[in-house]
Amino acid sequence: MADELTPFLQQIARTPLLTPAEETRLARRVEKGDLAAKERMIEANLRLVVHVAKRFQRAGHGLTLADLIQEGTLGLVRAVEKFDHRKGYRFSTYATIWIRQAIGRAIGDKGRTIRLPEQVGQRLRALEREERKLAAELGRDALPAELAEATEATLPEVIELQQLRRSTVSLDEPVGAEHDGTSLGDLLPAPATVDPDIKLLAEDVQRALTHLPPRERRVIETRYGLSGAKPSTPSETAKALRLRPRDIRHLEELALRRLRAAPELAAA
């Protein structure tokens, strides 16, 4: 398979990367329906697809690197079509979200290793929509806490969904010799039992919170439901902490800036 990909990898390695000015110019042309500009943006970012695809390589999901690259390219095409250059961030930041999600869906649909109950699938699709929306607004990946607020879920729920997306186990796969309709999902621990990976990530979040001054930490814990409650609006948080809503927004902004730089979350 490596030999089959070699000519393709050599070809994209020779394709010049785009400067920010070129990116903006091409994006404007794409908005006007210029197919040549669209093709140029795609070709210039195929290296990004390969980079993301390689991170998904693992035994068991049934897809080769070539398959992953093909699916990631579909995500890249959608990113080119949806990119808004007026937001002021680089295309690669935005495209990575689409590429990663396209590959993740392919692993589930074609590799048949991430098959979730429909209700969970709906929640996951809603989360992915918010991820793309926030990525477009922020110019970066949204933090789990930001996704929790946007989806009105708790932080542990968001983390659990993100972990399920990375899973390589089919939750509705029949188990047992009796074939009585029991699925692996039926045998999973109750939601109150936290998956080890989720527990570790939650612990990372808690450690990251120690970098915050006390007031900022209380704001984040209340705003994003880190104590197990539902996230609160700035007004609700202000009332609970006896502060003004504008103070809450200011403290939240400062806290999120510190959390993005925290080594615990950067490593995650």
N, C-alpha and C positions, 0 to 999 in steps of 0.2 A: 504493500500500500504506500509506503514511503516513496518507492521508485515511481509510482503512478503520479504522486503529487509533486514530485521534484520539478518538472517543467512549469507547472502552475506557480509554485512558490518562487521559482527563479524569475518568472515573468512579473509577478506583482512586486518583487523586490526591486525591479528596475523602474517601476512606476513612481514618478516623483510625488512626494507628499505636497499637500496644498498649504500655502501660507494663509494666515487669517484673512488677508485681503482677497486672495483667490477664492477662498471659501465663501465669503460674503457675495462676491461677484457671481459665482456659479449658483448660489442659493437664490439670488434674485432672478436669474435666468430660468431656474427650475420652476419657480412660482409662475412664470409666464408660459410654462409648457415646453421649454427647450429640452428636447430629449438628449441632445448631445451633451449639454451641461449636466444632466442627470447621470448619464453614463460616465462622465468624467469624475463626478463626485463618488460614484460607486467604485470605480476602478482605483481611485486614489486611497480608498479606505478598506480595501480587501485585506491588507495586512492586519488591520484591527480585527477583522472577522477571524482570521487565523489565530491571532493572539488569544481572543476570547474562547474560541473553539478548543484550543489546547488545554484550557483550564477545565474543560468538561470531559476530557479523556479519562476513562476508567473502565475496568472490566465489568460486564454484567448488564449494561444498558442496551447492548445490541446495535449500536451505531458506530461506524468507523469515523475517523477524523474527517474523511472526505464528506461523509453524510453530515457531520456537524457543521462543516464549513458551508455546505450547500444550504442548510437551514439557517445558519447565521447570516448568510448573504440575503436571504429573504427579509430578515429583520433589518438589515442595512438598507435595503431598498425602501422599506417603509419609513425608516428614519430620514432618508433623503427627501421623501415626499412630505413628511410632517415637519421638518426642521424650520424653525423661525429664526432667521439670522438677526432679527431685531432684538432678541433677548440678550445678546452680548456675550454669550459663552461659545466655546469651541464646539464644533460639530461632533468631534470624537467623544466628548463627554455625554452628549445626548444619544448618539448612536449606540454606545455601549449598552445602554438600557434595553433598546430594541433587539440588539443582537443576542444578548443574554437571555431575554425572555423567549425569543424565537427558538433558540436551541433548547431551552428548558421544556417548552411545549412539545418539541419534536421528540425529546427523550421519553416523554410520557405517552404521546400518541403513537409513535412509530416503534420506539424501543419497548413499549408495553411494560415499563417498569415503574411508572408513576401513575397509577390509576386510582383516583381518589373518589370517594362517595360524592354524588352530585352536589349535595349541599356544601361540602367542603370545597369542591371545585368552583362553585359560584363565589364563595368567599375569596378564594385565591384569585379568580379573575378580577374581582372588584379591587383587590389589593394591587394587582398588576396595573390596572387602569390608573389608580392613584399614584403608583410609582412613576409611571410615564408622565402623568400630569405634573407632579411635583418636580420631576427632573427637568421638564420644560420650563417651569417657573424659576427654579433655583439654579439650574445649570450644573447640577451634581446629583448624586444619589441621595435620596431622602433618608434621614435617620429613622430607625424604627419608631422612635418617639414621635416624630413628625407624621409618620404614616398612621400611628395610633390615633392621633388627633383628627386627621383627615377622614379616617374610616369609622370614627367613633367606636373603636375597639380598645381594649386594654393593651398595654405593651406586651405582656406575655402572650396574648392571642396573636399579635402580629409576628412575634418571634417564632411562635409555633408554626404559623402558616409558611413563613420563609424556610423553616427547617423541613417542612413537608415537601416543599417544592424541590429541595435538594435530595430528597429520599430516593432510594433505588429499589424500594419494596412496593409491590402491588397490594394495596390495602383490601381490595375485593377479590383477591385470589383465593379459590377454594382450598381448604386445608383438611387434613384428616382422611383416613381410609374409608370412612362411612359415606362420604359425599352427601352429607345431610344439609348442605347449604351454608354451613358455617364458613365464614371468611376470616382471613387474617385480621381484618379490621375489628371483627367481633371479639377477638382475643386480646386486643391491645389494652393496656392499663386504662383505667378511668382518667378523664381529663385532669383530675386532681393530682395524679402521679406525673411528675414532670420528667420529660425525656432528658437523659444526661447531657446531650448537646445543648438543649434549650436551657438547662440549669446552668451550664458553664457560661453561656452567653449572658444570661440574666445576672450571673455573678460578675461578669465583666462590666456590665452596666452599673451595678452597685459600686464596684471599685472605682469606676470613672466618676461617679457622683462625689466621691471623697475629694476630688480636685476642686469642687465648688465651695464657695463661701456658704455659710448656713442659710442665708436668706435665698440665694439663688437655688440651692438644693431643694428647699421647701417649695419654691415656685415650680420647679420641674416635676417634683414628685406629685404635687397636686394637679398641675396642668395635664400631665400625661398618664395619670393613673398608675404610678409606679408602686403604690401601696396596695394595689389590687382593685381599687375603685375605678369607676369610669373616668375618662378624661374630663376636665372641666374647662369651661370657657374662661377668657381673661376676667370677665365680670364675676363669675362664680369663684374663681381663685382669689380675686381681690377681696371678696366678701369673707371668704374662709380665713384669709391671712390678715385681714384688716389693713389692706393697702389699696391704693388707687389703681384702677385698671391700666392706666398708662405706665405706672410703676411696674406692674406685673409684666407688661410687654417689654419694657426696658430690661428688667432682670432676666426675663426669658431669653432675650436676644444675647445678652452677655453670657448666660449659662450655656446656650447651645454652641456659641463660639468656642468656649472652653472645652466642651465635650467633644467637638469635632477634632480638637487637637490632642485629646487624651490618648495615651499610648494603648490603653486597653481596647478602645473602640477602633483605633486605626489598625490594629493588628487583626481585628475581627473581620 
